Amino acid sequence: MSDLHPYIHAVETATSAPALCEAVVQLAQQKDTAAIPTLIAVLGYNNPAAAQAAVAGLIALGDAVVEPLLAQLDGYNYGARAYGVRVLGNIGHPAALRVLLAAAQSDFAPSVRRAATKALGTLRWQLIPEETAREAQLREALTVLQRNSEAADWAVRYAVGVALDHLHQQAAARALREAVRFLLNHLSDRDPDIVVRSRCQLALQRDSLSMHT
């Protein structure tokens, strides 16, 4: 294991935004789980470039990030929370499901709701060992996506389309796949925003191709 002290010290003592970003990049490149607390802390700094570098570094560390990130998800800084939810969605461990469901439904920040909504489609549902539990939780996620398909924010509805696209590829039960397809059809036909309709139509086209291959 590498000695991370110089890299962590560089992050903690950076005196400019560019220096902080470079220090975070260097720390993330070590790919060491000992960097997780510092990278999580960076998500709350007022430096979007450094936060993006921290997001990439955390995602690269995979499942080891999930538990500490869930424990430290910032309840006050919605920017940090949005970055954290993006990390959880990209890693895709179902241990994050409860947090993602709550954020998708009720977080006051649109950026957090969008990230959590999208993340509901990218969870690795196959890690839930029992088929009955997996299907129940898939249905719970689908219920939240259905509710968010009526959101005022078009970007949240777009995230629903993205999540449904991923969810359809993972849903094994025929009834669940049909429910996903029904909601995609509804959005592709009736959503007031052409970008949302187009994204849902793309998902349906992908589904149609997979059925004929």
ROVEX-894031 format. One record per residue (C-alpha): residue in three letters; x, y, z. Coordinates in nm, 3 decimals, decimal comma, always signed. Layout:
BEGIN
<rogu "ALA" <X Y Z>> ...
This chain:
BEGIN
<rogu "MET" <+0,000 +0,000 +0,000>> <rogu "SER" <+0,136 +0,344 -0,091>> <rogu "ASP" <+0,201 +0,617 +0,163>> <rogu "LEU" <-0,081 +0,862 +0,103>> <rogu "HIS" <+0,026 +1,122 +0,358>> <rogu "PRO" <+0,195 +1,357 +0,106>> <rogu "TYR" <-0,107 +1,338 -0,127>> <rogu "ILE" <-0,360 +1,397 +0,149>> <rogu "HIS" <-0,148 +1,680 +0,289>> <rogu "ALA" <-0,140 +1,842 -0,056>> <rogu "VAL" <-0,520 +1,835 -0,070>> <rogu "GLU" <-0,559 +1,974 +0,280>> <rogu "THR" <-0,307 +2,257 +0,232>> <rogu "ALA" <-0,381 +2,363 -0,127>> <rogu "THR" <-0,391 +2,743 -0,149>> <rogu "SER" <-0,569 +2,784 -0,483>> <rogu "ALA" <-0,850 +2,618 -0,675>> <rogu "PRO" <-0,618 +2,482 -0,947>> <rogu "ALA" <-0,374 +2,350 -0,686>> <rogu "LEU" <-0,657 +2,177 -0,502>> <rogu "CYS" <-0,786 +2,016 -0,820>> <rogu "GLU" <-0,438 +1,890 -0,913>> <rogu "ALA" <-0,386 +1,754 -0,561>> <rogu "VAL" <-0,718 +1,567 -0,573>> <rogu "VAL" <-0,631 +1,422 -0,913>> <rogu "GLN" <-0,297 +1,301 -0,777>> <rogu "LEU" <-0,464 +1,148 -0,471>> <rogu "ALA" <-0,733 +0,975 -0,678>> <rogu "GLN" <-0,469 +0,828 -0,910>> <rogu "GLN" <-0,323 +0,632 -0,618>> <rogu "LYS" <-0,636 +0,413 -0,619>> <rogu "ASP" <-0,597 +0,348 -0,247>> <rogu "THR" <-0,899 +0,293 -0,020>> <rogu "ALA" <-0,722 +0,495 +0,250>> <rogu "ALA" <-0,800 +0,802 +0,035>> <rogu "ILE" <-1,177 +0,753 +0,067>> <rogu "PRO" <-1,240 +0,989 +0,365>> <rogu "THR" <-1,043 +1,271 +0,202>> <rogu "LEU" <-1,210 +1,223 -0,136>> <rogu "ILE" <-1,553 +1,226 +0,030>> <rogu "ALA" <-1,461 +1,547 +0,211>> <rogu "VAL" <-1,365 +1,709 -0,121>> <rogu "LEU" <-1,721 +1,658 -0,248>> <rogu "GLY" <-1,826 +1,934 -0,009>> <rogu "TYR" <-1,560 +2,185 -0,113>> <rogu "ASN" <-1,667 +2,479 -0,324>> <rogu "ASN" <-1,459 +2,359 -0,617>> <rogu "PRO" <-1,652 +2,176 -0,891>> <rogu "ALA" <-1,338 +2,062 -1,076>> <rogu "ALA" <-1,191 +1,909 -0,761>> <rogu "ALA" <-1,526 +1,750 -0,677>> <rogu "GLN" <-1,543 +1,594 -1,023>> <rogu "ALA" <-1,195 +1,450 -0,975>> <rogu "ALA" <-1,301 +1,314 -0,636>> <rogu "VAL" <-1,612 +1,158 -0,791>> <rogu "ALA" <-1,400 +0,980 -1,050>> <rogu "GLY" <-1,157 +0,862 -0,783>> <rogu "LEU" <-1,434 +0,728 -0,561>> <rogu "ILE" <-1,607 +0,547 -0,845>> <rogu "ALA" <-1,277 +0,380 -0,937>> <rogu "LEU" <-1,250 +0,240 -0,583>> <rogu "GLY" <-1,583 +0,059 -0,622>> <rogu "ASP" <-1,778 -0,117 -0,348>> <rogu "ALA" <-1,536 -0,018 -0,071>> <rogu "VAL" <-1,671 +0,337 -0,104>> <rogu "VAL" <-2,037 +0,256 -0,044>> <rogu "GLU" <-2,050 +0,211 +0,333>> <rogu "PRO" <-1,836 +0,516 +0,427>> <rogu "LEU" <-2,015 +0,734 +0,173>> <rogu "LEU" <-2,359 +0,634 +0,301>> <rogu "ALA" <-2,241 +0,712 +0,655>> <rogu "GLN" <-2,109 +1,055 +0,556>> <rogu "LEU" <-2,360 +1,168 +0,293>> <rogu "ASP" <-2,398 +1,539 +0,361>> <rogu "GLY" <-2,746 +1,634 +0,481>> <rogu "TYR" <-2,677 +2,008 +0,462>> <rogu "ASN" <-2,466 +2,061 +0,151>> <rogu "TYR" <-2,687 +1,962 -0,142>> <rogu "GLY" <-2,399 +1,995 -0,389>> <rogu "ALA" <-2,193 +1,740 -0,196>> <rogu "ARG" <-2,503 +1,521 -0,166>> <rogu "ALA" <-2,559 +1,531 -0,542>> <rogu "TYR" <-2,198 +1,430 -0,607>> <rogu "GLY" <-2,228 +1,150 -0,351>> <rogu "VAL" <-2,547 +1,018 -0,507>> <rogu "ARG" <-2,376 +1,019 -0,847>> <rogu "VAL" <-2,095 +0,808 -0,701>> <rogu "LEU" <-2,343 +0,562 -0,551>> <rogu "GLY" <-2,531 +0,537 -0,879>> <rogu "ASN" <-2,216 +0,469 -1,077>> <rogu "ILE" <-2,095 +0,203 -0,833>> <rogu "GLY" <-2,443 +0,051 -0,832>> <rogu "HIS" <-2,439 -0,145 -0,507>> <rogu "PRO" <-2,794 -0,214 -0,386>> <rogu "ALA" <-2,694 -0,123 -0,029>> <rogu "ALA" <-2,761 +0,234 -0,142>> <rogu "LEU" <-3,121 +0,161 -0,242>> <rogu "ARG" <-3,294 +0,313 +0,063>> <rogu "VAL" <-3,092 +0,633 +0,041>> <rogu "LEU" <-3,154 +0,661 -0,332>> <rogu "LEU" <-3,529 +0,600 -0,299>> <rogu "ALA" <-3,557 +0,870 -0,032>> <rogu "ALA" <-3,347 +1,117 -0,230>> <rogu "ALA" <-3,536 +1,055 -0,555>> <rogu "GLN" <-3,869 +1,114 -0,383>> <rogu "SER" <-3,815 +1,397 -0,140>> <rogu "ASP" <-3,479 +1,574 -0,162>> <rogu "PHE" <-3,539 +1,947 -0,196>> <rogu "ALA" <-3,251 +1,988 -0,443>> <rogu "PRO" <-3,338 +1,908 -0,808>> <rogu "SER" <-2,978 +1,802 -0,878>> <rogu "VAL" <-2,999 +1,539 -0,603>> <rogu "ARG" <-3,340 +1,414 -0,719>> <rogu "ARG" <-3,212 +1,383 -1,076>> <rogu "ALA" <-2,900 +1,194 -0,974>> <rogu "ALA" <-3,093 +0,961 -0,743>> <rogu "THR" <-3,362 +0,895 -1,001>> <rogu "LYS" <-3,106 +0,799 -1,262>> <rogu "ALA" <-2,919 +0,585 -1,009>> <rogu "LEU" <-3,226 +0,369 -0,947>> <rogu "GLY" <-3,173 +0,222 -1,292>> <rogu "THR" <-2,803 +0,149 -1,255>> <rogu "LEU" <-2,806 -0,054 -0,934>> <rogu "ARG" <-2,665 -0,405 -0,967>> <rogu "TRP" <-2,989 -0,576 -0,873>> <rogu "GLN" <-2,839 -0,920 -0,926>> <rogu "LEU" <-2,645 -0,872 -0,601>> <rogu "ILE" <-2,974 -0,907 -0,410>> <rogu "PRO" <-2,962 -1,282 -0,350>> <rogu "GLU" <-3,329 -1,379 -0,327>> <rogu "GLU" <-3,539 -1,341 -0,639>> <rogu "THR" <-3,853 -1,248 -0,445>> <rogu "ALA" <-3,671 -0,971 -0,257>> <rogu "ARG" <-3,510 -0,848 -0,578>> <rogu "GLU" <-3,844 -0,826 -0,757>> <rogu "ALA" <-4,009 -0,648 -0,463>> <rogu "GLN" <-3,735 -0,387 -0,455>> <rogu "LEU" <-3,742 -0,346 -0,831>> <rogu "ARG" <-4,114 -0,277 -0,803>> <rogu "GLU" <-4,050 -0,026 -0,527>> <rogu "ALA" <-3,802 +0,154 -0,747>> <rogu "LEU" <-4,047 +0,147 -1,036>> <rogu "THR" <-4,314 +0,306 -0,816>> <rogu "VAL" <-4,080 +0,596 -0,742>> <rogu "LEU" <-3,991 +0,631 -1,109>> <rogu "GLN" <-4,358 +0,637 -1,199>> <rogu "ARG" <-4,414 +0,918 -0,948>> <rogu "ASN" <-4,117 +1,113 -1,080>> <rogu "SER" <-4,242 +1,076 -1,436>> <rogu "GLU" <-4,489 +1,352 -1,340>> <rogu "ALA" <-4,220 +1,582 -1,196>> <rogu "ALA" <-4,228 +1,948 -1,297>> <rogu "ASP" <-3,854 +1,943 -1,372>> <rogu "TRP" <-3,799 +1,801 -1,722>> <rogu "ALA" <-3,451 +1,685 -1,621>> <rogu "VAL" <-3,598 +1,463 -1,349>> <rogu "ARG" <-3,835 +1,312 -1,607>> <rogu "TYR" <-3,539 +1,262 -1,842>> <rogu "ALA" <-3,359 +1,079 -1,560>> <rogu "VAL" <-3,668 +0,858 -1,528>> <rogu "GLY" <-3,631 +0,762 -1,894>> <rogu "VAL" <-3,263 +0,678 -1,848>> <rogu "ALA" <-3,338 +0,471 -1,536>> <rogu "LEU" <-3,621 +0,285 -1,707>> <rogu "ASP" <-3,391 +0,200 -1,998>> <rogu "HIS" <-3,140 +0,039 -1,759>> <rogu "LEU" <-3,412 -0,116 -1,545>> <rogu "HIS" <-3,576 -0,287 -1,839>> <rogu "GLN" <-3,247 -0,459 -1,921>> <rogu "GLN" <-3,224 -0,601 -1,568>> <rogu "ALA" <-3,586 -0,695 -1,499>> <rogu "ALA" <-3,630 -1,069 -1,539>> <rogu "ALA" <-3,999 -1,101 -1,452>> <rogu "ARG" <-4,226 -1,052 -1,752>> <rogu "ALA" <-4,481 -0,847 -1,557>> <rogu "LEU" <-4,211 -0,608 -1,441>> <rogu "ARG" <-4,068 -0,568 -1,790>> <rogu "GLU" <-4,415 -0,491 -1,919>> <rogu "ALA" <-4,467 -0,231 -1,647>> <rogu "VAL" <-4,139 -0,063 -1,742>> <rogu "ARG" <-4,233 -0,070 -2,110>> <rogu "PHE" <-4,577 +0,076 -2,033>> <rogu "LEU" <-4,423 +0,373 -1,852>> <rogu "LEU" <-4,168 +0,427 -2,131>> <rogu "ASN" <-4,451 +0,428 -2,386>> <rogu "HIS" <-4,647 +0,675 -2,174>> <rogu "LEU" <-4,354 +0,915 -2,151>> <rogu "SER" <-4,256 +0,877 -2,517>> <rogu "ASP" <-4,610 +0,965 -2,623>> <rogu "ARG" <-4,719 +1,227 -2,369>> <rogu "ASP" <-4,425 +1,401 -2,208>> <rogu "PRO" <-4,436 +1,772 -2,295>> <rogu "ASP" <-4,061 +1,789 -2,359>> <rogu "ILE" <-3,922 +1,650 -2,684>> <rogu "VAL" <-3,589 +1,559 -2,522>> <rogu "VAL" <-3,764 +1,335 -2,270>> <rogu "ARG" <-3,983 +1,179 -2,541>> <rogu "SER" <-3,679 +1,112 -2,760>> <rogu "ARG" <-3,487 +0,946 -2,476>> <rogu "CYS" <-3,778 +0,715 -2,400>> <rogu "GLN" <-3,825 +0,634 -2,769>> <rogu "LEU" <-3,456 +0,537 -2,784>> <rogu "ALA" <-3,508 +0,298 -2,493>> <rogu "LEU" <-3,809 +0,144 -2,665>> <rogu "GLN" <-3,616 +0,102 -2,990>> <rogu "ARG" <-3,336 -0,071 -2,801>> <rogu "ASP" <-3,593 -0,300 -2,641>> <rogu "SER" <-3,748 -0,378 -2,978>> <rogu "LEU" <-3,409 -0,468 -3,126>> <rogu "SER" <-3,326 -0,695 -2,832>> <rogu "MET" <-3,654 -0,880 -2,877>> <rogu "HIS" <-3,566 -0,958 -3,238>> <rogu "THR" <-3,209 -1,075 -3,186>> 
